[in-house]
Amino acid sequence: MPFIEESDLLELHKDIDKAQIINERLLDQVKFKNREIRKNKLQRNALAGVTGLFLIGTLIIFSFTAGRSVSNNYESPSNLLVSIDSLDAIKSRINNLKQQNEELSLVKEFYLAKEFLQKEKIYSVQIKSFVDNNMTLASEALTNTMFVKANPFYSYSLGNFETLKEAQNFREQLVDLGFQDAFVASYKDGKRVQIEDSE
């Protein structure tokens, strides 16, 4: 049988007593923290309840006063005159928007036509070629003009014609104006093709 000396037994009892004291302190701390948590939770719930009641009260008061002010506005004849003036302003705005819509429709039709010309076979009269793309006076947004890059040149053409005959007639007019080097070119899908290939 194992033997424990009395001094070891006393030390063991002291250690047990210390552990019990530490354990009681920890339990006290846990109880204190639990009380704090319950207190915070109660405060939070009370604040949420008061805030909710305040919001509901504000909503009820706002609904009641808004309903009264709307009914009072319809009874006043001066407000009726303001409404008629507002109606005229709205009609004027609608007419302006209709006019802007018509203008936008014209712009849309222009760009759709330009896109159609890029997909179909067309004839144009080339008047000049440049090595550099230095055409600051011209814009791609101009109707009946084409800027085509054919390495290493940039070609500048006037007119978009469906038939070769129309393009040849326009070329003659340009030659009469002094564009002696003007010639008819054919394009399909925005690229230059030989006139025979485009038929």
Legacy VTK file of the C-alpha trace (Angstrom):
# vtk DataFile Version 3.0
C-alpha trace
ASCII
DATASET POLYDATA
POINTS 199 float
0.000 0.000 0.000
1.356 3.441 -0.867
2.346 5.722 1.911
1.740 9.544 2.022
3.589 11.607 4.494
1.691 14.001 6.613
3.478 17.082 5.189
2.566 16.050 1.650
-1.024 15.566 2.745
-1.121 19.050 4.261
0.311 20.563 1.057
-2.314 18.704 -0.937
-5.092 20.084 1.253
-3.675 23.625 0.896
-3.638 23.252 -2.892
-7.242 22.030 -2.857
-8.292 24.993 -0.667
-6.518 27.457 -3.018
-8.212 25.875 -6.036
-11.612 26.167 -4.320
-10.992 29.870 -3.534
-9.966 30.558 -7.165
-13.008 28.612 -8.377
-15.334 30.676 -6.152
-13.789 33.932 -7.419
-14.283 32.815 -11.022
-17.891 31.870 -10.309
-18.456 35.326 -8.778
-16.979 36.967 -11.878
-19.236 34.867 -14.145
-22.292 35.852 -12.085
-21.296 39.528 -12.274
-20.832 39.380 -16.071
-24.194 37.617 -16.466
-25.878 40.389 -14.486
-24.221 43.024 -16.722
-25.344 41.211 -19.870
-28.939 40.977 -18.620
-28.880 44.660 -17.702
-27.540 45.672 -21.169
-30.104 43.452 -22.897
-32.928 45.017 -20.878
-31.698 48.532 -21.723
-31.404 47.668 -25.424
-34.941 46.212 -25.533
-36.351 49.254 -23.709
-34.610 51.632 -26.152
-35.896 49.644 -29.151
-39.439 49.756 -27.740
-39.332 53.520 -27.150
-37.891 54.111 -30.636
-40.582 51.922 -32.205
-43.349 53.772 -30.367
-41.852 57.101 -31.433
-41.738 56.047 -35.104
-45.310 54.728 -35.010
-46.502 57.964 -33.367
-44.672 60.086 -35.947
-46.170 58.053 -38.800
-49.687 58.426 -37.394
-49.298 62.194 -36.924
-47.770 62.628 -40.390
-50.551 60.600 -42.037
-53.241 62.593 -40.225
-51.742 66.016 -41.047
-50.944 65.083 -44.652
-54.539 63.986 -45.194
-55.862 67.252 -43.769
-53.479 69.398 -45.864
-54.412 67.565 -49.079
-58.125 68.066 -48.423
-57.526 71.766 -47.625
-55.514 72.269 -50.853
-58.347 71.096 -53.060
-60.796 73.451 -51.359
-58.684 76.591 -52.035
-59.369 78.369 -55.408
-55.900 79.980 -55.488
-54.332 76.549 -55.570
-56.556 75.667 -58.516
-55.048 78.587 -60.493
-51.548 77.407 -59.641
-52.501 73.952 -60.851
-53.711 75.355 -64.190
-50.439 77.293 -64.599
-48.534 74.132 -63.758
-50.601 72.232 -66.309
-49.649 74.750 -69.020
-45.986 74.419 -68.061
-46.258 70.631 -68.257
-47.942 70.822 -71.685
-45.150 73.109 -72.894
-42.538 70.684 -71.583
-44.284 67.766 -73.323
-44.272 69.670 -76.632
-40.549 70.420 -76.227
-39.859 66.743 -75.523
-41.846 65.711 -78.618
-39.786 68.096 -80.757
-36.530 66.763 -79.296
-37.750 63.203 -79.944
-38.400 64.054 -83.598
-34.896 65.538 -83.908
-33.375 62.446 -82.312
-35.350 60.251 -84.712
-33.809 62.136 -87.643
-30.314 61.653 -86.222
-31.042 57.958 -85.670
-32.275 57.594 -89.264
-29.076 59.279 -90.518
-26.839 56.857 -88.631
-28.938 53.852 -89.702
-28.607 54.975 -93.335
-24.845 55.403 -92.915
-24.613 51.918 -91.379
-26.687 50.494 -94.269
-24.312 52.085 -96.785
-21.363 50.398 -95.100
-22.987 46.972 -95.538
-24.171 47.374 -99.161
-22.231 47.836 -102.384
-21.844 51.540 -103.184
-19.957 53.740 -105.609
-18.103 56.890 -104.639
-15.787 59.362 -106.341
-12.305 59.411 -104.824
-10.764 62.853 -105.035
-7.597 62.570 -102.968
-5.270 60.171 -101.114
-3.011 61.120 -98.226
-0.065 59.355 -96.662
-0.963 60.724 -93.221
-4.414 60.855 -91.710
-4.238 64.642 -91.528
-7.741 65.640 -92.598
-8.573 68.110 -89.853
-11.106 70.017 -91.951
-13.273 66.981 -92.614
-15.375 64.832 -90.314
-16.672 61.278 -90.592
-20.049 62.617 -89.470
-20.449 64.450 -92.795
-22.943 62.810 -95.091
-21.837 61.520 -98.477
-18.162 61.407 -97.527
-15.930 58.405 -96.959
-12.547 58.026 -95.328
-10.962 54.692 -96.179
-7.568 53.434 -95.009
-5.807 51.407 -97.672
-2.231 50.869 -96.464
-0.291 53.120 -96.507
-2.812 55.691 -97.794
-5.950 57.357 -96.481
-8.487 57.906 -99.260
-11.045 60.701 -99.279
-14.177 60.097 -101.383
-17.335 62.102 -102.043
-20.838 60.792 -102.714
-22.581 57.519 -101.982
-24.283 56.148 -105.077
-26.187 52.960 -105.731
-25.274 52.772 -109.434
-22.054 53.191 -111.379
-23.761 55.626 -113.804
-24.695 58.041 -110.982
-21.103 57.992 -109.697
-19.692 58.616 -113.202
-22.014 61.628 -113.692
-20.897 63.062 -110.340
-17.224 62.473 -111.274
-17.716 64.510 -114.463
-19.129 67.397 -112.405
-16.113 67.250 -110.056
-13.685 67.214 -113.010
-15.442 70.335 -114.328
-14.883 71.947 -110.894
-11.131 71.280 -111.109
-10.679 67.822 -109.539
-8.830 66.389 -112.561
-7.588 63.272 -110.734
-11.043 62.211 -109.457
-12.117 58.643 -110.263
-14.983 56.269 -109.382
-14.288 53.653 -106.704
-16.514 50.856 -105.423
-16.899 49.813 -101.771
-18.585 46.906 -100.038
-18.709 46.309 -96.279
-16.659 49.490 -95.882
-13.759 48.056 -97.973
-12.565 48.932 -101.439
-13.366 46.404 -104.196
-12.815 46.469 -107.919
-15.818 47.759 -109.842
-16.082 44.515 -111.844
-16.103 42.435 -108.616
-18.844 44.483 -107.045
-21.492 43.759 -109.697
LINES 1 200
199 0 1 2 3 4 5 6 7 8 9 10 11 12 13 14 15 16 17 18 19 20 21 22 23 24 25 26 27 28 29 30 31 32 33 34 35 36 37 38 39 40 41 42 43 44 45 46 47 48 49 50 51 52 53 54 55 56 57 58 59 60 61 62 63 64 65 66 67 68 69 70 71 72 73 74 75 76 77 78 79 80 81 82 83 84 85 86 87 88 89 90 91 92 93 94 95 96 97 98 99 100 101 102 103 104 105 106 107 108 109 110 111 112 113 114 115 116 117 118 119 120 121 122 123 124 125 126 127 128 129 130 131 132 133 134 135 136 137 138 139 140 141 142 143 144 145 146 147 148 149 150 151 152 153 154 155 156 157 158 159 160 161 162 163 164 165 166 167 168 169 170 171 172 173 174 175 176 177 178 179 180 181 182 183 184 185 186 187 188 189 190 191 192 193 194 195 196 197 198
